[in-house]
Amino acid sequence: MARSTPFIHDVPAAEALAAWDEACAAAGCPARLESVGMALEEAVGRVLAEPVWAGRSSPPFDAAAMDGIAVRAADTIGASETAPARLDPGAFEVVDTGDPMPAGFDAVVMREDVHEAEGRGVELRAAAPPYQHVRSIGEDVSATELLLPAGHRLRPVDVAAAGAAGVTELVVRRRPVVAVIPTGDEIRPLGSELCAGDLPDTNSLMLAAQAEGAGCRAIRHAIVPDDSDRIAAAVREAAADADLVIVIAGSSAGRDDYTAAVVAEVGTLAVHGVAVKPGHPVVLGAADGTPVLGAPGYPVSAALTFDIFAAPLLARLEGAPPPDWPRARARLARKLPSAMGVDDWVRVRLGRVRGDLVATPLPRGAGVLTSLVRADGLLVVPAPLEGHHAGEEVEVRLLRGVGEIERTIVATGATASATSPARTCWTPRPATTRCPMWIGCCPGATWRWFGWRTASRA
């Protein structure tokens, strides 16, 4: 097979996604997955293909909202501590929460506010306004009301609300199927004995898990060696059963990088090379009516490639909005240089310093997977910028919850050993993490605390 190694050109991420969409449409890839009927108990996490309309009101009748007695509000007018209202049998009726309101009664008095009177009557020491502690018919949902729109990803509360509205089955999109194909002569199955030059197949594990986390069904294929014909056969086989094929590695410009050429031969090559760092050598195309993504072999690049390119496409197939991260504003702990011309996705740790959220850049190598493990967020330096100055306020896409971030202790020093006093003289509370910041390289430099805050205190 003839092979072309150079990148086509560096395409901005938004343009690359648009070009990929156009190529997929031209190749006959479906714009949406087919819809299927599904029982409520199985539908959580799926995306609605049709809107959900309430089949009945909830509650379907006026219902008591408290345990107590049902009364006529007019009978309680003027009741007070000094002049209680006495109700004889027949003027009230005992009810429990959820009971239909007895005919002729329009309010409920809680049991603890009911006082026994002589005989079989009761005394009320406060007036009850009409519809006190009464759930009116349709308070939650009214019959024929639009309950959930198409394109909504279902949560547990959604299926419960649908059930309350009389719905027993929902029309949802079929789960997307993602095929993950690891390639490379040096890649070995997890658990194998590794020799010099061998690498464990962790990328397919990670990408399949990302697909499952996005609501898809992932299929991990066997490792394919660096052979263009075998990679092409694997892509064709996977495309027959999948809605997205991800080929791992072989997307750059090395001697054994065949992904771009394979996609061009078996289908359509739309993009080879994007203006994103890490993740530059991305391949986007289509084969046999199925989108194909060539992910770089470096793990950080592969993970971010899924988030930037695969996740939006999979959401579109389900008719759902593209996923996004929650965001927060933070100040940079130190100067952050960046090369112009690419969107630079920088992993950062976050912590509170004197009340402000501070972002500390982590190692930026595409092969440093632990930088994503330790990251609290992602800071994107746009292509037109050369970076940010220390103390500058930036927007961070959050990878962890605010509670976890609040339990981070921020320290600064010149070297890793500079913060060792903190490690030896202070024991963190459970789930508290440290965020060291190195600000120089002078041996023997002293360390100091910037300050810290934790979510829980003794």
C-alpha positions, -999 to +999 in steps of 0.1 A: +000+000+000+013+034-009+017+055+022+019+093+028+034+103+061+032+141+063+002+157+079-022+173+055-022+205+077-030+217+112-067+223+112-083+242+141-105+219+162-138+234+153-130+233+116-118+197+119-151+187+135-170+204+108-149+188+081-154+154+097-192+159+099-192+167+061-171+137+052-193+114+073-224+127+057-209+123+022-198+087+031-234+078+041-228+077+079-262+081+097-269+114+112-289+098+141-290+063+155-323+044+151-348+046+179-360+017+201-387+013+227-375+006+262-390+000+296-386+027+322-364+006+345-338+002+317-338+037+303-316+056+327-286+071+307-303+068+274-313+097+251-349+103+243-358+100+206-393+113+211-407+138+237-426+124+267-461+136+273-479+131+306-506+105+303-522+115+336-520+141+363-499+136+394-514+135+419-545+124+400-567+138+428-566+163+457-545+146+483-536+151+519-500+163+522-497+155+560-510+130+586-538+147+605-575+156+600-593+170+570-614+200+579-635+228+563-613+259+564-644+280+571-650+261+603-616+272+617-619+310+612-610+329+643-594+299+661-566+310+685-548+299+716-573+318+738-604+310+717-599+275+701-623+263+676-642+231+686-650+205+659-675+177+666-675+143+649-686+148+613-669+182+611-636+165+605-621+133+592-588+115+600-564+113+570-529+100+563-504+115+539-514+107+503-551+099+511-577+115+487-593+145+503-628+135+516-656+153+498-665+186+512-632+192+530-606+216+518-578+218+544-556+195+565-545+202+601-514+182+611-519+157+638-496+174+663-518+206+660-550+187+669-560+188+705-586+164+720-617+180+735-643+167+759-664+140+743-652+129+709-645+163+694-612+181+688-600+217+694-579+237+669-559+266+683-551+282+649-571+288+618-565+266+587-565+285+553-581+268+523-559+241+508-535+241+538-514+209+535-533+197+505-517+186+472-540+198+444-546+176+414-518+181+389-496+198+414-466+178+400-476+171+365-508+178+345-522+154+320-510+161+284-482+183+297-448+180+280-427+162+306-394+156+288-381+168+254-365+147+227-327+147+230-327+146+268-304+122+285-325+104+311-317+105+348-332+085+377-356+114+386-367+116+349-379+080+347-396+083+381-415+114+369-425+096+337-438+067+357-458+090+380-473+105+348-485+071+336-457+064+312-444+028+311-422+028+280-400+054+264-386+058+228-349+062+231-319+061+208-300+029+205-267+029+224-238+038+201-213+011+196-176+021+197-149-002+183-114+003+197-085-011+177-050-010+193-021-011+169+016-014+171+043-041+171+054-030+206+019-033+222+012-063+245-020-074+262-023-063+298-007-087+322+019-099+297+056-102+305+072-071+290+105-071+273+126-041+264+107-019+240+073-034+249+043-014+261+011-026+278-022-020+260-035+006+284-049+030+257-076+006+245-086+000+282-089+038+287-107+047+255-132+018+259-139+031+295-144+066+281-168+053+256-187+034+283-188+065+304-203+084+275-232+059+275-219+037+246-211+000+243-174-005+237-158-034+218-120-038+224-104-056+194-073-076+194-040-058+190-030-054+153+007-052+144+021-024+122+009-039+090-012-017+067-032-045+051-041-060+085-050-026+099-072-020+069-089-054+074-095-046+111-110-013+103-134-028+077-144-056+101-150-031+130-169-006+107-195-033+099-207-035+135-198-001+151-210+034+150-175+048+155-141+031+150-111+043+170-077+032+157-050+038+184-015+049+173-001+050+138-015+085+132+017+105+132+045+106+105+067+077+115+079+048+094+052+025+107+024+050+110-003+038+086-036+050+100-041+080+077-032+060+046-055+031+056-084+055+062-078+071+028-077+037+011-108+021+027-129+052+029-125+090+031-097+109+049-111+143+060-084+155+085-048+145+093-034+169+119-052+193+141-041+225+159-045+209+193-017+202+219-015+174+230-033+155+203-018+171+171-016+139+149-053+131+148-069+113+119-106+119+111-124+101+083-150+075+074-150+040+062-180+019+049-205+044+063-189+046+097-169+075+112-132+066+119-110+084+144-073+078+145-061+086+180-024+093+188-005+067+207+005+090+236-020+084+264-028+120+273-033+128+236-056+098+232-077+107+262-081+143+251-088+133+215-118+113+227-131+143+247-126+168+219-137+148+188-153+115+197-176+127+225-194+154+204-199+130+175-214+103+197-237+129+214-248+140+179-256+104+169-279+102+199-294+136+193-281+150+226-262+183+231-224+179+231-209+172+266-192+200+285-173+205+317-183+226+346-160+257+348-144+280+373-122+310+373-088+307+389-055+326+391-023+311+377+004+303+402+031+310+378+038+321+342+025+297+316+042+300+282+025+284+252+032+281+215+010+302+192-010+284+165-025+256+186-051+252+213-029+242+243-048+219+267-029+223+300-036+200+330-037+219+363-041+214+400-064+237+419-064+249+455-075+278+477-049+305+486-063+332+508-097+327+494-088+327+458-088+296+435-052+291+423-042+269+392-009+252+392+002+237+358+012+201+358+038+184+335+027+189+299+042+159+282+017+139+261+030+107+276+026+118+312-007+100+320-004+108+357-008+145+349-044+136+340-047+114+370-037+143+393-054+171+374-083+190+389-090+207+357-080+216+321-069+251+311-071+258+273-047+284+260-063+295+227-042+293+195-037+332+192-021+335+226+015+329+237+004+320+272-006+337+304+012+357+331+015+346+367-015+358+387-037+362+355-073+350+359-081+321+336-111+298+330-106+261+340-127+232+329-132+212+361-124+174+363-132+171+400-159+184+422-155+216+442-155+197+475-124+177+464-107+209+453-114+226+486-096+198+504-063+205+485-034+221+505-012+244+484+025+247+492+053+263+473+091+258+472+121+256+449+123+218+446+104+188+455+125+184+487+116+219+497+082+209+508+093+178+526+087+194+560+050+194+552+051+157+545+068+148+577+053+171+603+017+173+591-007+144+585-036+152+562-072+145+571-089+118+550-094+127+513-071+158+516-045+162+489-013+183+486-006+206+457+032+214+456+043+244+435+080+246+425+090+282+419+127+278+412+157+255+411+181+269+437+193+241+460+186+246+496+158+271+490+135+275+519+098+266+517+068+284+529+030+279+529+009+301+505-020+291+528-045+264+527-082+256+532-099+223+538-135+214+534-137+199+569-122+210+601-117+192+634 
